[in-house]
Amino acid sequence: MSYRHWLTMSACALLAACGGGSSNEPAPTPQPTETGTLSLAVSDAPMSGVTAVGLHLHELVMTDSNGVEHRFSLGDMTMNLLDYPGKLSHTVVDNMALPVGSYHNVYMTVVQGDGNNGCYVEDGQGRHALQVQDGQLPLMDFSVASGQHYGYTMEVDLYLGLQHDNQYDYSLNHDGMWAVNNMSMGHLLGEMDPQWVAQCEADNAALAPVGSVFTHLAYLYPATVTSMSQMADVSATPAAGRTAPVAVAPLRQDDQGNWYFGMGFLPAGTYRVGYSCLGHLDDPQVDDTTNGSFSMYADAGSVTIDAGTTGGTETVHRCGMGNGGHHGG
């Protein structure tokens, strides 16, 4: 139901409710519906091995407190997730007016990929169909107050959610997605110690992939993780005593060779950072710490993400000795 139709129906209901009076009495003037505004955006944490992750968005769906479902067209918007890493995001809905009230079961629908149309993944072997779990990107419940603006961002962590189902196709599950209120989130910028990178590769030379190009990853864990022995790899069923990461990001090098990483749109709070150069051995469908050759290499310590007064504050974290203050410029 469109917003204009929604207001028309509300006005008709008010007019119908005033029947029974004298025909000479003027009909009361319908009161305007009080509204707030909503903005939505999408961001991602990129991954190695893929060159594009295309989303084809169809509708924004939400259910109000009366149990009425409302659908809003997203104009068949398309985007490449890899264009919006870290603290970058793509605006999907901008200042859309909504009647005041509470909304739940909120999600965006997608056009599933079939290899030619809809969502897709591009890698070194070409373009492949992408199937998104339930055909939806789930968002958080929210309430709208009169005259207030609300902004939310959906973060898609590809290392947590993207899986290569077979030789050709990919799937994206909800484990790698979360939505956050922009007023209560922050970004993480990590400076990686180059000695850690060099030593991890040297210590794991026997596990080097073809071409000896290691996959260096930063892993983010909840504050309940206090040591490296509690850090699991990406897995739906981590071993007893270990905790799966809540976010994963690849390390990158700037033009001077300095290593760094970024994680965006994290709910404010305290986390712990781990590092490994064995990301190529981390299969998200398997507990590779217990049943494979993956291991965490270093505990980079605790970090607190502070949203700041308006949200979106960036926290810089040094892993080991850091990299001398270089942030990818």
C-alpha positions as CSV (number, residue, x, y, z in Angstrom):
1,M,0.0,0.0,0.0
2,S,1.5,3.3,-1.0
3,Y,1.8,6.2,1.6
4,R,-0.7,8.3,-0.4
5,H,-3.2,5.5,-0.4
6,W,-2.6,5.0,3.3
7,L,-3.4,8.6,4.0
8,T,-6.5,8.5,1.8
9,M,-7.8,5.4,3.6
10,S,-7.3,7.2,6.9
11,A,-9.2,10.2,5.7
12,C,-12.1,8.1,4.5
13,A,-12.3,6.3,7.8
14,L,-12.6,9.6,9.6
15,L,-15.4,10.8,7.3
16,A,-17.4,7.6,7.6
17,A,-17.2,7.8,11.4
18,C,-19.1,11.1,11.5
19,G,-22.4,9.9,9.9
20,G,-25.7,10.3,11.8
21,G,-25.6,14.1,12.2
22,S,-27.8,16.7,10.5
23,S,-27.3,17.0,6.8
24,N,-27.0,20.8,7.4
25,E,-24.1,20.3,9.7
26,P,-20.7,20.8,8.0
27,A,-18.5,17.7,7.9
28,P,-15.5,18.0,10.3
29,T,-12.2,18.7,8.7
30,P,-10.0,15.5,8.7
31,Q,-7.0,15.9,10.9
32,P,-3.7,15.3,9.1
33,T,-1.8,12.1,10.0
34,E,1.2,12.8,12.1
35,T,4.4,11.4,10.6
36,G,8.1,10.9,11.1
37,T,10.7,10.1,8.4
38,L,12.9,7.0,7.7
39,S,16.1,6.6,5.8
40,L,17.8,3.2,5.1
41,A,21.2,2.4,3.7
42,V,23.3,-0.7,2.9
43,S,27.0,-1.3,3.5
44,D,29.3,-4.3,3.4
45,A,32.5,-5.9,4.6
46,P,34.3,-7.1,1.5
47,M,36.1,-10.4,0.9
48,S,38.9,-11.8,-1.1
49,G,38.2,-13.9,-4.2
50,V,35.1,-12.0,-5.5
51,T,35.1,-8.9,-7.7
52,A,31.4,-7.9,-7.5
53,V,28.4,-8.8,-5.3
54,G,25.3,-7.5,-7.0
55,L,22.0,-6.9,-5.1
56,H,18.7,-6.3,-6.9
57,L,16.3,-4.8,-4.4
58,H,12.5,-5.0,-5.0
59,E,10.4,-3.9,-2.0
60,L,10.5,-2.6,1.6
61,V,8.0,-4.5,3.7
62,M,6.8,-3.7,7.2
63,T,3.9,-4.6,9.5
64,D,2.3,-1.9,11.7
65,S,1.0,-2.4,15.3
66,N,-2.5,-3.2,13.9
67,G,-1.1,-6.2,12.0
68,V,-1.4,-4.5,8.6
69,E,1.4,-5.2,6.2
70,H,2.7,-2.3,4.0
71,R,4.8,-2.6,0.9
72,F,6.9,0.1,-0.7
73,S,8.6,-0.2,-4.1
74,L,12.3,0.2,-4.2
75,G,12.3,0.8,-7.9
76,D,14.2,-2.4,-8.7
77,M,17.4,-0.7,-7.4
78,T,20.7,-2.4,-8.1
79,M,24.0,-2.0,-6.4
80,N,27.4,-3.7,-6.1
81,L,28.1,-4.3,-2.4
82,L,31.8,-4.1,-3.0
83,D,31.5,-0.4,-3.8
84,Y,30.5,0.3,-0.1
85,P,33.1,-1.1,2.3
86,G,33.8,0.0,5.8
87,K,32.0,3.3,6.7
88,L,30.7,3.8,3.2
89,S,27.1,3.0,2.5
90,H,24.5,3.2,-0.3
91,T,21.2,5.0,0.4
92,V,18.2,2.9,-0.4
93,V,15.4,5.0,1.2
94,D,15.9,8.7,1.9
95,N,13.5,10.6,4.2
96,M,10.4,8.6,3.6
97,A,7.4,9.8,5.5
98,L,5.7,7.2,7.8
99,P,2.7,7.6,10.1
100,V,3.7,7.5,13.8
101,G,3.6,4.1,15.4
102,S,5.5,0.8,15.8
103,Y,6.7,-1.4,12.9
104,H,7.9,-5.0,13.0
105,N,8.8,-7.8,10.6
106,V,10.7,-5.2,8.6
107,Y,12.7,-6.4,5.6
108,M,13.7,-5.7,2.0
109,T,12.9,-8.2,-0.7
110,V,15.4,-9.0,-3.5
111,V,15.1,-10.5,-7.0
112,Q,16.8,-13.9,-6.7
113,G,19.6,-14.5,-9.1
114,D,19.2,-17.1,-12.0
115,G,22.5,-16.5,-13.6
116,N,21.3,-13.9,-16.0
117,N,19.1,-11.6,-13.9
118,G,18.7,-10.6,-10.3
119,C,21.4,-10.9,-7.6
120,Y,24.8,-12.2,-8.7
121,V,28.4,-12.7,-7.7
122,E,31.4,-12.2,-10.0
123,D,34.7,-14.0,-9.3
124,G,37.6,-15.3,-11.4
125,Q,35.3,-17.8,-13.1
126,G,32.7,-15.3,-14.3
127,R,29.3,-14.2,-13.1
128,H,27.2,-16.6,-11.0
129,A,23.6,-16.6,-9.6
130,L,23.3,-15.4,-6.0
131,Q,20.4,-16.7,-3.9
132,V,19.6,-14.7,-0.7
133,Q,18.2,-16.6,2.2
134,D,14.3,-16.3,2.1
135,G,14.7,-13.7,-0.6
136,Q,15.0,-11.0,2.1
137,L,17.4,-8.7,3.9
138,P,16.0,-8.5,7.4
139,L,15.9,-5.2,9.2
140,M,15.2,-4.2,12.8
141,D,11.9,-3.4,14.4
142,F,11.4,0.4,15.0
143,S,9.0,3.0,16.2
144,V,8.2,6.4,14.6
145,A,7.4,9.5,16.6
146,S,5.9,12.7,15.2
147,G,8.4,15.0,13.5
148,Q,11.4,12.7,14.2
149,H,13.9,11.3,11.7
150,Y,15.3,7.7,12.0
151,G,18.2,6.3,10.1
152,Y,19.3,2.7,9.9
153,T,22.0,0.9,8.0
154,M,22.2,-2.8,7.1
155,E,25.7,-4.2,7.2
156,V,26.4,-7.3,5.1
157,D,29.6,-9.2,6.2
158,L,30.4,-11.3,3.2
159,Y,33.0,-13.5,5.1
160,L,30.2,-14.5,7.5
161,G,27.3,-14.8,5.1
162,L,28.5,-15.6,1.6
163,Q,28.9,-19.2,0.6
164,H,29.9,-20.9,-2.6
165,D,27.2,-23.7,-2.8
166,N,28.7,-25.6,-5.7
167,Q,31.0,-25.1,-8.7
168,Y,28.8,-22.3,-10.0
169,D,26.3,-20.6,-7.6
170,Y,26.5,-18.6,-4.4
171,S,24.2,-18.1,-1.5
172,L,24.0,-15.2,1.1
173,N,22.6,-16.1,4.5
174,H,21.3,-13.9,7.3
175,D,24.2,-14.9,9.6
176,G,26.3,-12.2,8.0
177,M,23.8,-9.4,8.2
178,W,22.8,-7.0,10.9
179,A,20.9,-3.7,11.0
180,V,21.9,-0.8,13.3
181,N,20.5,2.6,14.3
182,N,22.9,5.2,12.9
183,M,22.8,7.1,16.2
184,S,24.2,4.2,18.2
185,M,26.9,2.8,16.0
186,G,30.5,3.4,15.2
187,H,33.3,2.4,12.8
188,L,36.6,0.5,13.5
189,L,39.9,1.3,11.7
190,G,42.7,-1.1,12.6
191,E,46.4,-0.5,12.1
192,M,48.1,-3.9,11.7
193,D,51.7,-4.6,13.0
194,P,53.7,-5.6,9.9
195,Q,55.8,-7.9,12.1
196,W,52.7,-10.0,12.9
197,V,52.0,-10.3,9.2
198,A,55.5,-11.4,8.3
199,Q,55.9,-13.8,11.2
200,C,52.5,-15.4,10.6
201,E,53.4,-16.2,7.0
202,A,56.8,-17.5,8.1
203,D,55.4,-19.7,10.8
204,N,52.7,-21.1,8.5
205,A,54.8,-21.5,5.3
206,A,53.7,-25.2,5.1
207,L,50.1,-24.1,4.9
208,A,50.6,-21.5,2.1
209,P,47.9,-21.6,-0.6
210,V,48.7,-22.0,-4.3
211,G,50.8,-19.0,-5.3
212,S,51.8,-18.4,-1.7
213,V,49.3,-15.5,-1.4
214,F,48.0,-15.7,2.2
215,T,44.5,-14.4,3.2
216,H,45.0,-12.0,6.1
217,L,41.9,-11.4,8.1
218,A,40.9,-9.4,11.2
219,Y,38.2,-11.1,13.4
220,L,36.0,-9.2,15.8
221,Y,34.5,-11.0,18.9
222,P,32.1,-10.0,21.6
223,A,33.6,-8.8,24.9
224,T,32.9,-12.2,26.5
225,V,36.0,-13.4,24.6
226,T,39.1,-12.5,26.7
227,S,41.8,-14.7,25.2
228,M,42.9,-16.2,21.9
229,S,42.0,-19.7,23.1
230,Q,38.3,-18.6,23.0
231,M,38.4,-17.3,19.4
232,A,36.8,-19.6,16.9
233,D,36.9,-19.4,13.1
234,V,33.8,-18.6,11.0
235,S,31.5,-21.5,11.8
236,A,27.9,-22.1,12.7
237,T,28.9,-24.6,15.3
238,P,32.1,-23.5,17.0
239,A,33.9,-25.9,19.4
240,A,33.0,-25.9,23.1
241,G,34.7,-23.0,24.8
242,R,35.1,-21.0,21.6
243,T,33.0,-18.1,20.2
244,A,32.4,-17.4,16.6
245,P,33.3,-13.9,15.4
246,V,30.6,-11.2,14.9
247,A,32.5,-9.5,12.1
248,V,35.4,-10.3,9.8
249,A,37.3,-8.0,7.5
250,P,40.3,-8.5,5.1
251,L,43.6,-6.7,5.7
252,R,44.6,-4.3,3.0
253,Q,47.8,-2.5,2.0
254,D,48.1,1.1,1.1
255,D,50.6,2.4,-1.6
256,Q,53.4,2.3,0.9
257,G,52.7,-1.3,1.9
258,N,51.2,-0.5,5.3
259,W,48.6,-3.1,6.5
260,Y,45.2,-1.9,7.8
261,F,41.5,-3.0,8.0
262,G,38.2,-1.4,8.4
263,M,34.9,-2.6,9.9
264,G,31.8,-0.3,9.6
265,F,28.4,0.1,11.3
266,L,29.2,-1.7,14.5
267,P,26.8,-1.4,17.5
268,A,28.5,0.7,20.2
269,G,30.2,-1.5,22.8
270,T,33.3,-3.4,23.7
271,Y,34.8,-6.1,21.5
272,R,38.1,-8.1,21.1
273,V,40.2,-8.4,17.9
274,G,42.0,-11.4,16.6
275,Y,44.3,-11.8,13.6
276,S,45.3,-14.7,11.3
277,C,47.0,-15.1,7.9
278,L,45.2,-18.4,7.3
279,G,41.9,-17.0,6.1
280,H,42.1,-19.2,3.0
281,L,41.7,-22.2,5.3
282,D,38.6,-20.8,7.0
283,D,35.5,-22.5,5.4
284,P,32.4,-20.9,6.9
285,Q,30.6,-24.3,6.7
286,V,33.2,-26.1,8.8
287,D,34.8,-25.8,12.2
288,D,38.3,-25.5,10.8
289,T,39.9,-24.7,14.2
290,T,39.0,-28.2,15.5
291,N,38.7,-30.2,12.3
292,G,41.1,-28.3,9.9
293,S,44.4,-26.5,9.8
294,F,43.1,-23.0,10.6
295,S,44.4,-21.2,13.7
296,M,44.3,-17.7,15.1
297,Y,47.7,-16.1,15.2
298,A,47.4,-13.1,17.5
299,D,45.2,-11.5,20.1
300,A,45.0,-7.8,19.2
301,G,43.3,-7.0,22.5
302,S,40.1,-5.2,23.5
303,V,38.5,-2.2,21.7
304,T,35.5,-0.1,22.6
305,I,33.4,1.3,19.8
306,D,32.0,4.7,20.8
307,A,29.1,6.0,18.7
308,G,29.7,9.6,19.8
309,T,26.9,12.2,20.2
310,T,25.4,11.7,16.7
311,G,26.7,8.2,15.8
312,G,29.3,7.2,13.3
313,T,32.5,7.9,15.3
314,E,35.5,6.1,14.0
315,T,37.8,4.3,16.5
316,V,41.4,3.7,15.6
317,H,42.9,0.5,17.1
318,R,46.5,-0.5,17.1
319,C,47.2,-4.3,16.6
320,G,50.5,-5.1,18.2
321,M,52.8,-2.1,17.5
322,G,50.4,-0.8,14.8
323,N,51.7,0.6,11.5
324,G,53.0,4.0,12.5
325,G,49.6,5.7,12.1
326,H,49.0,4.9,8.5
327,H,45.3,4.5,7.7
328,G,45.2,3.4,4.1
329,G,45.9,6.8,2.5
